[in-house]
Amino acid sequence: MHDNYQENHTLRAKEAANFLNVGISTLWRWSKEGRLPPGIRLSRRCTVWRVSDLKEFVSYQAQANETRL
């Protein structure tokens, strides 16, 4: 699923939301709540996330869900 993304690339909000398979409002809410790794602010209206950080987030969430079962 995430194999097409290179580790050193960055994704804008819409792309990051697609990467995580969530809506863009969920992405921004998680960011505001501190659940996501912090994005990199390029300008006042442009934030990007590193693919490597998003992959790490997905991996951590998967492990956390496995331990709850």
TORGUMAR-425702 format. One record per residue (C-alpha): z, y, x; residue number from 1; residue in three letters. Coordinates in Angstrom, 1 decimal, padded with zeros to 4 digits, always signed. Layout:
N
<rec z="Z" y="Y" x="X" seq="NUM" type="ala"/>
...
//
This chain:
69
<rec z="+000.0" y="+000.0" x="+000.0" seq="1" type="met"/>
<rec z="+001.0" y="+002.5" x="+002.7" seq="2" type="his"/>
<rec z="-001.1" y="+001.0" x="+005.4" seq="3" type="asp"/>
<rec z="-003.8" y="+003.7" x="+005.1" seq="4" type="asn"/>
<rec z="-001.5" y="+006.4" x="+006.3" seq="5" type="tyr"/>
<rec z="-001.0" y="+007.1" x="+010.0" seq="6" type="gln"/>
<rec z="+002.6" y="+007.7" x="+011.1" seq="7" type="glu"/>
<rec z="+001.9" y="+011.1" x="+012.7" seq="8" type="asn"/>
<rec z="+000.2" y="+012.6" x="+009.6" seq="9" type="his"/>
<rec z="+001.8" y="+014.9" x="+007.2" seq="10" type="thr"/>
<rec z="+001.3" y="+015.0" x="+003.4" seq="11" type="leu"/>
<rec z="+001.5" y="+018.0" x="+001.0" seq="12" type="arg"/>
<rec z="+003.7" y="+017.7" x="-002.1" seq="13" type="ala"/>
<rec z="+001.1" y="+016.1" x="-004.4" seq="14" type="lys"/>
<rec z="+000.1" y="+013.6" x="-001.7" seq="15" type="glu"/>
<rec z="+003.7" y="+012.8" x="-000.9" seq="16" type="ala"/>
<rec z="+004.4" y="+012.2" x="-004.6" seq="17" type="ala"/>
<rec z="+001.4" y="+009.8" x="-004.8" seq="18" type="asn"/>
<rec z="+002.6" y="+008.1" x="-001.7" seq="19" type="phe"/>
<rec z="+006.1" y="+007.5" x="-003.3" seq="20" type="leu"/>
<rec z="+004.5" y="+006.7" x="-006.6" seq="21" type="asn"/>
<rec z="+006.5" y="+009.4" x="-008.4" seq="22" type="val"/>
<rec z="+005.6" y="+012.6" x="-010.2" seq="23" type="gly"/>
<rec z="+005.5" y="+015.9" x="-008.3" seq="24" type="ile"/>
<rec z="+008.5" y="+017.2" x="-010.2" seq="25" type="ser"/>
<rec z="+010.5" y="+014.1" x="-009.1" seq="26" type="thr"/>
<rec z="+009.5" y="+014.7" x="-005.5" seq="27" type="leu"/>
<rec z="+010.8" y="+018.3" x="-005.7" seq="28" type="trp"/>
<rec z="+014.0" y="+017.3" x="-007.5" seq="29" type="arg"/>
<rec z="+014.8" y="+014.6" x="-004.9" seq="30" type="trp"/>
<rec z="+014.0" y="+017.2" x="-002.2" seq="31" type="ser"/>
<rec z="+016.4" y="+019.7" x="-003.8" seq="32" type="lys"/>
<rec z="+019.1" y="+017.1" x="-004.2" seq="33" type="glu"/>
<rec z="+018.8" y="+016.0" x="-000.5" seq="34" type="gly"/>
<rec z="+017.6" y="+012.5" x="-001.4" seq="35" type="arg"/>
<rec z="+014.4" y="+012.9" x="+000.5" seq="36" type="leu"/>
<rec z="+014.0" y="+013.7" x="+004.2" seq="37" type="pro"/>
<rec z="+013.5" y="+017.4" x="+004.5" seq="38" type="pro"/>
<rec z="+010.0" y="+018.7" x="+004.3" seq="39" type="gly"/>
<rec z="+008.5" y="+021.0" x="+006.9" seq="40" type="ile"/>
<rec z="+007.9" y="+024.4" x="+005.6" seq="41" type="arg"/>
<rec z="+004.6" y="+025.8" x="+006.9" seq="42" type="leu"/>
<rec z="+004.7" y="+028.9" x="+004.8" seq="43" type="ser"/>
<rec z="+006.5" y="+030.3" x="+001.7" seq="44" type="arg"/>
<rec z="+004.3" y="+028.1" x="-000.6" seq="45" type="arg"/>
<rec z="+003.4" y="+025.2" x="+001.6" seq="46" type="cys"/>
<rec z="+005.7" y="+022.3" x="+002.5" seq="47" type="thr"/>
<rec z="+004.6" y="+019.0" x="+004.1" seq="48" type="val"/>
<rec z="+006.4" y="+015.7" x="+004.8" seq="49" type="trp"/>
<rec z="+005.8" y="+013.4" x="+007.7" seq="50" type="arg"/>
<rec z="+004.4" y="+010.0" x="+006.7" seq="51" type="val"/>
<rec z="+006.9" y="+008.3" x="+009.1" seq="52" type="ser"/>
<rec z="+009.8" y="+010.0" x="+007.3" seq="53" type="asp"/>
<rec z="+008.5" y="+008.9" x="+003.9" seq="54" type="leu"/>
<rec z="+008.0" y="+005.3" x="+005.0" seq="55" type="lys"/>
<rec z="+011.6" y="+005.3" x="+006.4" seq="56" type="glu"/>
<rec z="+012.9" y="+006.6" x="+003.0" seq="57" type="phe"/>
<rec z="+011.0" y="+003.9" x="+001.1" seq="58" type="val"/>
<rec z="+012.3" y="+001.2" x="+003.5" seq="59" type="ser"/>
<rec z="+015.9" y="+002.5" x="+003.2" seq="60" type="tyr"/>
<rec z="+015.7" y="+002.6" x="-000.6" seq="61" type="gln"/>
<rec z="+014.4" y="-001.0" x="-000.7" seq="62" type="ala"/>
<rec z="+017.2" y="-002.2" x="+001.5" seq="63" type="gln"/>
<rec z="+019.8" y="-000.4" x="-000.6" seq="64" type="ala"/>
<rec z="+018.4" y="-002.0" x="-003.8" seq="65" type="asn"/>
<rec z="+018.5" y="-005.5" x="-002.2" seq="66" type="glu"/>
<rec z="+022.2" y="-005.1" x="-001.3" seq="67" type="thr"/>
<rec z="+023.0" y="-004.2" x="-004.9" seq="68" type="arg"/>
<rec z="+021.5" y="-007.4" x="-006.2" seq="69" type="leu"/>
//
